[in-house]
Amino acid sequence: MGFSIALIVFSLLLMLLVLMHKGKGGGLSDMFGGGMQSSVGGSSVAERNLDRITIVVGTCWFACIVALGLVLKLDS
């Protein structure tokens, strides 16, 4: 039960973090006006931190899926 709740929380958090990323162009972000901005020089500190947080949350999400799969396999 705990892994299921954690998986839901990590899934929602991961969706929010991915949607917060700035579009790099060439995708759906161009359709909504994201391609009009030009990057002057590299990524900012906030973007790098957002990338790091997204990777950590994604890793936790993956670990929850593996743990939930193992728990369900061992319970049956």
SULVENMO-V917164 format. One record per pair of residues at least 24 apart in sequence whose C-alpha atoms are under 8 Angstrom apart, sorted by the first residue. I is the first residue (numbers start at 1). GAP is how many residues later the second one is. D is the distance in Angstrom with one decimal. If there is no record, write none. Layout:
I,GAP,D ; I,GAP,D
This chain:
3,61,6.1 ; 3,64,7.4 ; 3,65,5.9 ; 4,60,8.0 ; 4,64,7.2 ; 6,58,7.1 ; 7,54,6.2 ; 7,57,5.9 ; 7,58,7.0 ; 10,47,6.6 ; 10,48,7.7 ; 10,50,7.3 ; 10,51,5.5 ; 11,50,6.7 ; 13,44,7.6 ; 14,40,6.6 ; 14,43,6.3 ; 14,44,6.5 ; 17,33,7.4 ; 17,37,6.1 ; 18,36,7.2 ; 21,26,7.4 ; 21,29,7.5
